[in-house]
Amino acid sequence: MKKEEYANMEALDNSHWWFLGMTAIMISSLDRFYAGRTDLCVLDAGCGTCWFSKALTKYGSVTALDIEPSLSSVCKQKGIENFLVGDVQNIPLSDAMFDVIVCSEVLYHQFIKDDAGVMKEFWRLLKPGGRVLVKVPAHMYLWGPHDEVNLTRHRYKKGEVNALFANNGFTVEFLTYANFFLFPIIFIKRMLDHVVPPTENASDVQRVPAFLNGLLYIVLKLEATLLSKILLPYGSSIICVGKKHE
């Protein structure tokens, strides 16, 4: 993403409904497999401002990886000491180091030239029986200004994500859409953007009034609860968890 977006993330990631809600949704997804575990070695691959790395510490020790060196101090302020500068396409770590790898909002970026190659790298780094969670944006028809700001290469179909895992050595254990309840609003906004393009591209992650921020967070928290029990048929994001063969 563009460097100015990192500053936007850092300013909002402790309080904004999107970061709080996505944290709840991804933790719910991981708790299907790791509820109560505190002994795991976890890699947050493409950690950004470590907004999710901090939540992952509930499972054990966390290593945060990002291609942007300046994020080291940001992550350390959040209590993440193990920060590594690196590219997810060629991670400078030994084989079979991690029980869990999380890769949220990374594979879709323009700098990822081969997403299958990234999955092979994750497979190399996982211990036998380890799992990877990937979260990516869904549906090319939802392309909008946010994608331009975040240097999006591709928005995925669920079948594409399933194939990305299955073709690279993973057994798909959990595959769902996310951001289900807000999907109609996002769809309408994107269609309006296509009809009347904005004069300037801007991120969707913007400060909102406290009441609305709280309400939107409640919506995503509800979705996180549902995802602990069911899969969702639509949404603006896709979450997949796959297991490396033992």
N, C-alpha and C positions, 0 to 999 in steps of 0.2 A: 504494500500500500504506500501511498504518498506519505512522506515524513510528517507533514502537518497533521495527518490523521492520527498519528501516535499521540501527539499532544492533546488532541480532542478526546481520545480514549482515556488518557491518563487523568484528564480533568473530570471525567464522568464515570469511570468504571467502578467506583465504590458506591455509587448511589443511583445510577441510571437504571430504569426498569428493564432495559434490554439485557444488560450485563448480569443483573441480579436474576432475571428470569431464565436466561440461558444457562446460568450456573445451576439453578435448581433443576432444569430439564436434563442437563448432562449428568449431574450427580444422581438423579433418579435412574437414568439409563445405566450408569455404572453400578449402582446399588443392587441392580438385578443379579449381579455376579459377585460383588465384593462388599456387601453390607456387613459391617462389623470388623472388616479386615483393617489392620493398622501396620502390617509388616511388609508392605509391597514396595517395590522400586518402580517409580513412575517417571515417565518422560513426557513433558508438555512440549510437543514439537511445533514450533512456530508460536511461541507463548505471547508475543506482543508485550503488553504492559503487565503481564503476569496476573491478570485479573482472574483467570481460572486456576492458575498454578496454586494460589493460596488455598482455594477450596480443596484441591487435590491432596493437600497435606494430611487430610483425615485418613487417607489410606496408607500413609507411610512417608518415605523419603522421596522428594521431588527434585528432578533436574529440569530446569527450564532452558530451552534452546530457541534462539532467534538469530536471524541474519543481521539484525541491527545492533551494533555494539553499544550504542548509547542507552539501551534499555537495561543494561546491567545494574546501574544505580537505581533505576525505577523498581526493578524486581527486588533488589536488596532492601529497599524501603518497605516492601511488603513482606519481608521475612524470608524471601527465597534466596538463600546463599549460593546454591549450586546453579549458577547461570553460565551457559556456554554459548559462545558466538559460533554459529554454524548454519549451513544450508541443509534443509531437510532432504535434499537430493543427494547429499554426500556427507553424512554425519560422522564427525571424527571421534567415534567411540567404538569399543570392542563389541564383538558378537555376544548375543544372549545376555545382555545386561539387565533387561527390564521385564517386569511382570505385566506392566500396562503402559501403553503409549496412547496419548490423546493428541489429536491433530484437528483443531477447530478453526474453521475459516482460513485454510491455508492452501489446500490442493487446487482451488479454483483460480489462484493468482496467475497473472501473466508470466511471472518469473519461473513458474513450474512448467518446464518444457515436456516432462514425461511423468504423468501422475502414476503410471504403473511402476516406473522406476522408484518412485518414492515408497510405494507399497512394498516393493522388494526390499528396500532399505529398512523399513519397519520390521519386516519379517526377519531380517538378519539380526536386528537388535533385540528382538523378543526372545525370552526364554521359551523352551517347549511348553505349550499350554498357555502361553501368554496371550493377551488380547490387545487389540487396537480399537479405539473409538475415533471415528472420523465424522466431522460435521461439515457440510457444504451447502451452499445456496441451491435452491431448486428452481427449475422451469425457466428456460430461455425467454419465454414471453413476459417474465417479470423483470427483464433487464431494464435498468433505469439509471438515473444520475448517481445513485449510491455505488453502482457497479463501476462507473467511470472513475469516481474518486478513489475507489479501492482497487483499481487496476485489475478488474475481473477478466479472466480469460474465458470462463465457461460456467454456466449454471447447469446443474446435473438433472437427469432423470433417475428415478429410483432403480430402474433396470441397469443403468450405467454403473451406478454405485455397487450394486450386487455383483456385476461382472468384474469390476475393478478388484473386489475382494476375492471372489472365487477363482479368478484367473491368476492370482498371485499367491496362492497357497493358504488362503484363509477359509475357514468354515464360517459362514454368516450365521450369527446367532440372534441378531436383533437388527431390524431394519424398519425405519418408520419415518414419516414426515413429522415435522415439528412446526410450531407457530400456526396451529390449526385454527384457533378461534379468531385470530386477527387476519387470517388469510383473505377473507372477502374485502376488508379495508385496503390491504396492500394491493390486491388485484385492481380495485377501482382506481387507486392512486396511480398505479403504473399505466393503466389505460389512458387516464387523463394526461399523464406526462407524455404519452405518445401523440395524443391529439394536440396538446398545447405544451410543447417542450419548455422547460424552465430556462430562464435567461442565463442561469449559472448553475453548474453541477454542484451538488452539496451532499454530504453524508446524511443518511437517515438518522444517525445517532446525534441528536440535538437535545439540548436541555428543554424540558417541558415543565409546566406548572406542577407543584408538589402533589396536588390532588390527582391529576391525570397520571403522573408518574406512579403513584401508589396503586391506582386502579389497574393500570396496565401490568404492573408487577403481579397483582393478585390473579389476573387472567392467566399469566404464564405459570404461576405457582399451581393453579388448578390443573393446567395442562401437565405439569410435572407429576402431579399425583395420578392423573389418568394414565400417563405413560408407564407407571409402575405396574399397570394391570393390562393395558390394551395397546395396540398399535393404531396410529392415526392415519386416515386415508388421504389427507391432503395437508399442505402446508407450504411455507415459503423456504423451509430448510429440510435437509435430509440428515438423519443420524443413523450410523451403522456401526455395529460392534461385531468384530470377527475374531476368531480364535486360531492361533497357530497350532498346527497338528502336534501332538505330543511325541 
